[in-house]
Amino acid sequence: MMKAAALEGSMLSLSDDLLVLDDVHCADLPRLPLQMGFLLIGMCTSGSADFRLSGREHHIEKGGLLIALGDQVLEHIHCSPDQHYTLVLMSRAYAQDCVTGLNYLWPYLLYIMEHPVTPLTEKEQAWIMECYGLLRKRLQEPPMRYLRETIVALTRAFYFETCNLLSSRRPEPNTLKQRSYSIFDRFIRLLSQNCRRERSVEWYSSELCISPKHLSKVAKQVSGRTAGQWIATFVIVEAKTMLSHSSLSVKEIAQELNFPNQSFLGKYFKNACGMSPSEFRHDMASRG
């Protein structure tokens, strides 16, 4: 997940599955993996910053809770000299397995992607930091027989407290059944694993043994977006990541994403972003 040398003094970890970091300065954030293939929960403990997450501009200041979920790209960070964070990062496998497949977070997924920063009251900040402190304290313990089980339990507590904070901002709809969340959860798992090679709703619905129409209906109910829109979002994020943070040519990126040729990728990308892949790369380089 992260090289051990990075932020060494403030970092505690559970294998490559879980990281907690104290007093991380804003200037250190670019040293973290830019593509969020895991769940990041961060508390801004001082200062303020402006940043871009998957192409959208956001602002955070002291008392703000930052949540980045899935394949999002954090970039163009401009912060005040006094800005610091406390961070909890989970690998995708750990997050999915440890916190019951993230089922409880899916109702808030669209909200999180549009509002990754949640301002907290002083009471809420204290509660989150208390949960974080317990998690960090246990990670400092020497190896023992049930240490991992303890860490998992504390991670779940931290996760559900975060869900509680989100539910007070965006109440969970009562009309949706748990089966819908289960289908959507399985769809997103499949999509995160296969978005580089499969882009049709029919393929994902076949894997889930439901009709394309039903899959899109469930995705729309749970998240506000259709299955096709989610597929496009994941593919475009993958393309933007490679365009921004790799030396691959547009032709090579088209091959990586299983497009028939560069022209097909160009049309797909321009339809979603309003510019060609080359124009996007040039725009990112000029801002860099």
URJOMO-V165807 format. One record per residue. N is the residue number from 1. RES is the residue in one small letter. OMEGA is omega in whole degrees, -180 to 180 (* if undefined). Layout:
N_RES_OMEGA + N_RES_OMEGA
This chain:
1_m_-179 + 2_m_177 + 3_k_-175 + 4_a_-178 + 5_a_-176 + 6_a_176 + 7_l_-169 + 8_e_-173 + 9_g_-174 + 10_s_-169 + 11_m_169 + 12_l_-175 + 13_s_170 + 14_l_-174 + 15_s_176 + 16_d_-174 + 17_d_-172 + 18_l_175 + 19_l_168 + 20_v_-176 + 21_l_179 + 22_d_166 + 23_d_179 + 24_v_178 + 25_h_-179 + 26_c_-178 + 27_a_180 + 28_d_-173 + 29_l_177 + 30_p_179 + 31_r_174 + 32_l_176 + 33_p_-174 + 34_l_178 + 35_q_-174 + 36_m_176 + 37_g_-177 + 38_f_178 + 39_l_177 + 40_l_174 + 41_i_-176 + 42_g_177 + 43_m_174 + 44_c_-175 + 45_t_174 + 46_s_176 + 47_g_-179 + 48_s_-180 + 49_a_169 + 50_d_-178 + 51_f_176 + 52_r_178 + 53_l_-177 + 54_s_173 + 55_g_-178 + 56_r_-177 + 57_e_180 + 58_h_179 + 59_h_177 + 60_i_176 + 61_e_-175 + 62_k_-179 + 63_g_178 + 64_g_178 + 65_l_180 + 66_l_177 + 67_i_175 + 68_a_-173 + 69_l_175 + 70_g_-171 + 71_d_177 + 72_q_-176 + 73_v_179 + 74_l_-175 + 75_e_176 + 76_h_-178 + 77_i_176 + 78_h_-171 + 79_c_174 + 80_s_-177 + 81_p_-174 + 82_d_-176 + 83_q_178 + 84_h_-179 + 85_y_161 + 86_t_-172 + 87_l_168 + 88_v_180 + 89_l_179 + 90_m_173 + 91_s_-180 + 92_r_-178 + 93_a_-180 + 94_y_-179 + 95_a_-178 + 96_q_-177 + 97_d_-175 + 98_c_-175 + 99_v_172 + 100_t_173 + 101_g_-179 + 102_l_-177 + 103_n_-175 + 104_y_-180 + 105_l_-176 + 106_w_178 + 107_p_-177 + 108_y_-172 + 109_l_-180 + 110_l_178 + 111_y_-179 + 112_i_-178 + 113_m_179 + 114_e_-178 + 115_h_-176 + 116_p_180 + 117_v_178 + 118_t_176 + 119_p_-178 + 120_l_173 + 121_t_179 + 122_e_179 + 123_k_179 + 124_e_178 + 125_q_-179 + 126_a_-178 + 127_w_178 + 128_i_-180 + 129_m_176 + 130_e_177 + 131_c_179 + 132_y_-179 + 133_g_178 + 134_l_180 + 135_l_-180 + 136_r_-179 + 137_k_180 + 138_r_178 + 139_l_178 + 140_q_-178 + 141_e_175 + 142_p_-179 + 143_p_176 + 144_m_-168 + 145_r_-175 + 146_y_-178 + 147_l_-179 + 148_r_179 + 149_e_178 + 150_t_180 + 151_i_179 + 152_v_180 + 153_a_179 + 154_l_176 + 155_t_178 + 156_r_179 + 157_a_179 + 158_f_-180 + 159_y_-177 + 160_f_174 + 161_e_176 + 162_t_177 + 163_c_178 + 164_n_179 + 165_l_180 + 166_l_-178 + 167_s_179 + 168_s_177 + 169_r_-177 + 170_r_-176 + 171_p_179 + 172_e_178 + 173_p_-178 + 174_n_-172 + 175_t_-177 + 176_l_-179 + 177_k_-179 + 178_q_-180 + 179_r_179 + 180_s_178 + 181_y_180 + 182_s_179 + 183_i_-179 + 184_f_177 + 185_d_-180 + 186_r_178 + 187_f_-179 + 188_i_176 + 189_r_179 + 190_l_-178 + 191_l_-180 + 192_s_-178 + 193_q_-171 + 194_n_-174 + 195_c_179 + 196_r_-177 + 197_r_-178 + 198_e_-178 + 199_r_-177 + 200_s_176 + 201_v_-178 + 202_e_-179 + 203_w_-178 + 204_y_179 + 205_s_177 + 206_s_178 + 207_e_-179 + 208_l_179 + 209_c_174 + 210_i_-179 + 211_s_176 + 212_p_180 + 213_k_-179 + 214_h_179 + 215_l_180 + 216_s_178 + 217_k_180 + 218_v_-180 + 219_a_179 + 220_k_180 + 221_q_-174 + 222_v_-168 + 223_s_-176 + 224_g_178 + 225_r_177 + 226_t_177 + 227_a_179 + 228_g_178 + 229_q_178 + 230_w_178 + 231_i_179 + 232_a_180 + 233_t_-179 + 234_f_-179 + 235_v_-179 + 236_i_177 + 237_v_177 + 238_e_-179 + 239_a_180 + 240_k_180 + 241_t_-180 + 242_m_178 + 243_l_-176 + 244_s_-167 + 245_h_175 + 246_s_179 + 247_s_180 + 248_l_174 + 249_s_178 + 250_v_178 + 251_k_179 + 252_e_177 + 253_i_177 + 254_a_178 + 255_q_179 + 256_e_-177 + 257_l_173 + 258_n_171 + 259_f_-179 + 260_p_178 + 261_n_-178 + 262_q_-178 + 263_s_179 + 264_f_177 + 265_l_-179 + 266_g_179 + 267_k_-180 + 268_y_-177 + 269_f_-178 + 270_k_177 + 271_n_-178 + 272_a_-170 + 273_c_180 + 274_g_177 + 275_m_179 + 276_s_175 + 277_p_180 + 278_s_178 + 279_e_178 + 280_f_180 + 281_r_179 + 282_h_179 + 283_d_179 + 284_m_-179 + 285_a_-179 + 286_s_179 + 287_r_-172 + 288_g_*
